[in-house]
Amino acid sequence: MERFAILAGTATRYYVSDDMGDKPVVMLIHGYMESIESWDVLIKALEAHVGVVALDLPGHGISEVPSDKCTMSYFADTACALLDKLSIDRAAVVGHSMGGYVACAFATRYPERCSALVLLHSSPLADTPERAADRLREIAVIEQGRKELLTSVNPSRSFAPCNVERMEETIDALSEQAMMTDDEGILAALRGMAEREDLTGKLAELNIPQCAVFGTDDYFIPEEARDRIIAMTPYMTHRIIPDTGHQAHHEATEMVAGIIVETVGETNR
């Protein structure tokens, strides 16, 4: 069921499973220029096992555009406000790409509210100087009114080459989500990502299950970057899914759902 609420001062669209029952709760946090719709297939795979909560981050989907840059901490505050709204004490937090940065911020800001952490194609590390420079270039593209340069290329790059043809409809849907993302929302998110802090040390102090999922053919997190993240996060479980890119929850949905359910289950052991 989709609804709206004012969360952390922003009108925000959210989703909550119709039948939460007494199942553990998973909160899904989407990536850059994505929305709740990017989780549709995964939600269907998860809801037999867990209750699901998701939201359009401020400036994304059809949530309100914030008036200032969106730090990852601000996004995390919005996610926590959603749990408050739904009277949910704790949730396993799953973040994709930029949503993983938000999930890390949530886990370190609200450790008592986070029962487990799953990163899909993401990292708790800060941007490298090279990646921060890429963000600045993307900001320039948006400010020049050329958003289509990003939305026409990035979605297809998100998939392993072997999956592009069979995932054509999904790629088109992600491109549409990206085009619908307000320019000011994109700019706010880019600035927030470029300025985020390294959270590896803080996450290491948490006594919760943590898992990072990677794809063998991820254009945005190639092998060298993946190996660096793994080396810096020995407290996490690391799963590398063959023949997937930056969108394993689309490319290998059942496997990703299984990893999430398995990680959530570790909280009860």
C-alpha positions as CSV (number, residue, x, y, z in Angstrom):
1,M,0.0,0.0,0.0
2,E,1.4,3.4,-1.0
3,R,0.8,6.5,1.1
4,F,2.2,10.0,1.8
5,A,3.5,11.5,5.0
6,I,5.5,14.5,6.2
7,L,8.8,12.9,7.2
8,A,11.7,15.0,8.5
9,G,9.9,18.1,7.1
10,T,9.4,16.7,3.6
11,A,6.3,15.3,1.9
12,T,7.4,11.7,1.2
13,R,5.7,8.8,-0.6
14,Y,6.2,5.4,1.1
15,Y,5.1,1.8,0.7
16,V,4.2,-0.7,3.5
17,S,3.2,-4.3,3.1
18,D,-0.6,-4.9,3.5
19,D,0.0,-7.7,5.9
20,M,2.9,-7.1,8.2
21,G,1.8,-9.6,10.8
22,D,4.6,-10.5,13.2
23,K,7.2,-11.0,10.5
24,P,10.5,-9.2,10.7
25,V,10.6,-5.9,8.9
26,V,12.9,-5.0,6.0
27,M,13.2,-1.3,4.9
28,L,14.3,-0.9,1.3
29,I,16.2,2.3,0.3
30,H,16.5,2.9,-3.4
31,G,19.4,4.3,-5.4
32,Y,20.3,7.5,-7.2
33,M,17.6,8.7,-9.6
34,E,15.4,5.7,-8.7
35,S,12.1,5.3,-6.8
36,I,9.9,2.8,-5.0
37,E,9.1,1.2,-8.3
38,S,12.7,0.0,-8.7
39,W,11.9,-2.5,-5.9
40,D,8.7,-4.0,-7.3
41,V,10.1,-7.4,-8.3
42,L,12.2,-7.8,-5.1
43,I,9.2,-6.8,-2.9
44,K,7.2,-9.6,-4.4
45,A,10.0,-12.1,-3.7
46,L,10.4,-10.8,-0.1
47,E,6.9,-10.5,1.2
48,A,6.3,-14.2,1.7
49,H,9.1,-14.0,4.4
50,V,9.2,-10.4,5.7
51,G,7.2,-7.3,6.0
52,V,8.5,-4.6,3.6
53,V,8.7,-0.8,4.0
54,A,10.1,1.4,1.3
55,L,10.1,5.1,0.4
56,D,10.8,7.6,-2.3
57,L,13.8,9.5,-0.9
58,P,13.3,13.3,-0.9
59,G,13.9,14.7,-4.4
60,H,13.2,11.3,-6.0
61,G,10.1,9.5,-7.3
62,I,7.2,11.7,-6.3
63,S,8.4,12.8,-2.9
64,E,8.9,16.5,-2.3
65,V,12.1,18.1,-3.5
66,P,14.1,19.4,-0.5
67,S,15.2,23.0,-0.3
68,D,18.9,22.2,0.3
69,K,21.4,19.5,-0.5
70,C,20.4,16.1,0.7
71,T,23.1,14.7,3.0
72,M,23.0,11.0,3.5
73,S,22.3,11.8,7.2
74,Y,19.2,13.7,6.2
75,F,18.0,10.8,4.1
76,A,18.6,8.6,7.1
77,D,16.6,10.9,9.3
78,T,13.7,10.6,6.8
79,A,13.9,6.8,6.8
80,C,13.9,6.8,10.6
81,A,10.9,9.1,10.6
82,L,9.1,6.6,8.5
83,L,9.7,3.9,11.1
84,D,8.3,6.2,13.7
85,K,5.3,6.9,11.6
86,L,4.6,3.2,11.3
87,S,5.4,2.5,14.9
88,I,8.2,0.1,13.9
89,D,10.9,-0.3,16.5
90,R,13.6,-2.0,14.4
91,A,14.1,-3.0,10.8
92,A,16.7,-4.6,8.7
93,V,17.9,-1.9,6.3
94,V,18.7,-2.8,2.6
95,G,20.2,-0.1,0.5
96,H,21.0,-0.1,-3.2
97,S,23.9,2.0,-4.5
98,M,23.2,5.5,-3.1
99,G,20.6,3.9,-0.9
100,G,23.5,1.9,0.6
101,Y,25.2,5.1,1.7
102,V,21.9,6.1,3.3
103,A,21.6,2.7,5.0
104,C,25.1,3.0,6.4
105,A,24.2,6.5,7.8
106,F,21.0,5.1,9.3
107,A,22.7,2.2,11.0
108,T,25.3,4.5,12.6
109,R,22.9,7.3,13.5
110,Y,20.2,5.0,14.8
111,P,21.9,1.7,15.8
112,E,19.0,0.8,18.2
113,R,16.6,0.9,15.2
114,C,18.7,-1.2,12.8
115,S,18.6,-5.0,13.2
116,A,20.7,-5.8,10.1
117,L,22.4,-4.1,7.2
118,V,22.5,-5.2,3.6
119,L,24.3,-3.2,1.0
120,L,23.5,-3.9,-2.7
121,H,26.3,-2.6,-4.9
122,S,27.3,0.0,-2.4
123,S,30.0,0.9,0.1
124,P,30.5,2.5,3.5
125,L,33.6,4.2,2.2
126,A,33.7,7.9,1.3
127,D,34.1,8.9,-2.3
128,T,37.6,8.7,-3.7
129,P,38.8,12.0,-5.2
130,E,38.2,10.6,-8.6
131,R,34.6,9.6,-7.8
132,A,33.9,13.0,-6.2
133,A,35.2,14.7,-9.4
134,D,32.7,12.5,-11.4
135,R,29.9,13.8,-9.2
136,L,31.0,17.4,-10.0
137,R,30.9,16.6,-13.7
138,E,27.4,15.2,-13.3
139,I,26.3,18.3,-11.5
140,A,27.6,20.4,-14.4
141,V,25.6,18.2,-16.9
142,I,22.4,18.7,-14.9
143,E,23.0,22.4,-14.5
144,Q,23.4,22.7,-18.3
145,G,19.9,21.1,-18.7
146,R,21.3,17.9,-20.3
147,K,20.0,15.3,-17.9
148,E,19.2,13.0,-20.8
149,L,22.9,12.4,-21.2
150,L,22.8,10.5,-17.9
151,T,19.4,8.9,-18.1
152,S,20.1,7.5,-21.5
153,V,23.4,5.8,-20.6
154,N,23.5,5.0,-16.9
155,P,20.5,2.5,-16.7
156,S,21.9,0.2,-19.4
157,R,25.4,0.4,-17.9
158,S,23.9,-0.8,-14.6
159,F,23.4,-4.3,-16.0
160,A,25.8,-7.0,-16.9
161,P,26.3,-7.1,-20.7
162,C,24.9,-10.6,-20.8
163,N,21.6,-9.4,-19.3
164,V,21.0,-6.2,-21.2
165,E,18.8,-7.8,-23.9
166,R,16.5,-9.7,-21.6
167,M,16.2,-6.8,-19.2
168,E,15.3,-4.3,-21.8
169,E,11.9,-3.4,-20.3
170,T,13.5,-2.9,-16.9
171,I,16.2,-0.7,-18.3
172,D,13.5,1.4,-20.0
173,A,11.6,1.7,-16.7
174,L,14.7,2.8,-14.9
175,S,15.4,5.4,-17.6
176,E,11.9,6.7,-17.1
177,Q,12.4,6.9,-13.4
178,A,15.6,8.8,-13.9
179,M,14.0,11.3,-16.3
180,M,11.2,11.9,-13.9
181,T,13.6,12.7,-11.1
182,D,13.5,16.5,-10.5
183,D,16.8,18.2,-11.5
184,E,17.0,19.9,-8.1
185,G,16.6,16.6,-6.4
186,I,19.4,15.1,-8.5
187,L,21.7,18.0,-7.7
188,A,21.0,17.8,-4.0
189,A,21.7,14.1,-3.9
190,L,25.0,14.5,-5.9
191,R,26.3,17.1,-3.5
192,G,25.3,14.9,-0.6
193,M,27.0,11.8,-2.0
194,A,30.2,13.7,-2.7
195,E,30.5,15.0,0.8
196,R,29.6,11.9,2.8
197,E,32.0,10.5,5.4
198,D,33.7,7.2,5.7
199,L,31.6,5.0,8.0
200,T,33.7,1.8,8.0
201,G,34.9,2.3,11.5
202,K,31.5,3.1,13.0
203,L,29.9,0.2,11.3
204,A,32.6,-2.1,12.7
205,E,31.4,-1.3,16.2
206,L,27.8,-2.5,15.6
207,N,26.8,-5.9,16.8
208,I,24.4,-6.7,13.9
209,P,24.6,-8.9,10.8
210,Q,26.0,-7.0,7.9
211,C,26.3,-8.2,4.3
212,A,27.5,-6.5,1.1
213,V,26.4,-7.9,-2.3
214,F,28.4,-7.3,-5.5
215,G,28.1,-8.2,-9.1
216,T,30.9,-9.7,-11.2
217,D,30.2,-7.3,-14.0
218,D,29.4,-4.1,-12.2
219,Y,30.4,-1.1,-14.3
220,F,30.2,1.2,-11.3
221,I,32.0,-1.0,-8.9
222,P,34.7,-2.8,-10.9
223,E,36.8,-5.6,-9.4
224,E,39.6,-3.3,-8.0
225,A,37.0,-1.1,-6.2
226,R,35.1,-4.2,-5.0
227,D,38.3,-5.8,-3.6
228,R,39.1,-2.5,-1.7
229,I,35.6,-2.4,-0.1
230,I,35.9,-6.1,0.9
231,A,39.3,-5.5,2.4
232,M,38.0,-2.5,4.4
233,T,35.0,-4.3,5.8
234,P,36.1,-7.6,7.3
235,Y,33.2,-7.5,9.7
236,M,30.7,-7.9,6.8
237,T,29.7,-11.0,4.9
238,H,30.5,-10.5,1.2
239,R,28.5,-12.1,-1.6
240,I,29.6,-11.8,-5.2
241,I,26.8,-12.9,-7.7
242,P,28.0,-14.1,-11.1
243,D,26.8,-12.6,-14.3
244,T,25.2,-9.5,-12.6
245,G,26.0,-5.8,-12.9
246,H,24.9,-3.0,-10.6
247,Q,21.3,-4.3,-10.4
248,A,21.4,-7.8,-9.0
249,H,18.0,-7.4,-7.4
250,H,16.7,-7.3,-11.0
251,E,19.2,-9.6,-12.6
252,A,19.1,-12.3,-9.9
253,T,16.1,-11.5,-7.8
254,E,15.5,-14.8,-6.0
255,M,19.2,-15.0,-5.1
256,V,19.2,-11.5,-3.7
257,A,15.9,-12.1,-1.8
258,G,17.5,-15.2,-0.3
259,I,20.5,-13.3,0.9
260,I,18.4,-10.7,2.5
261,V,16.1,-13.2,4.2
262,E,19.2,-15.2,5.4
263,T,20.8,-12.0,6.8
264,V,17.6,-11.0,8.6
265,G,17.3,-14.5,10.0
266,E,20.7,-14.2,11.6
267,T,19.3,-11.6,14.0
268,N,17.2,-14.3,15.6
269,R,20.0,-16.8,16.2
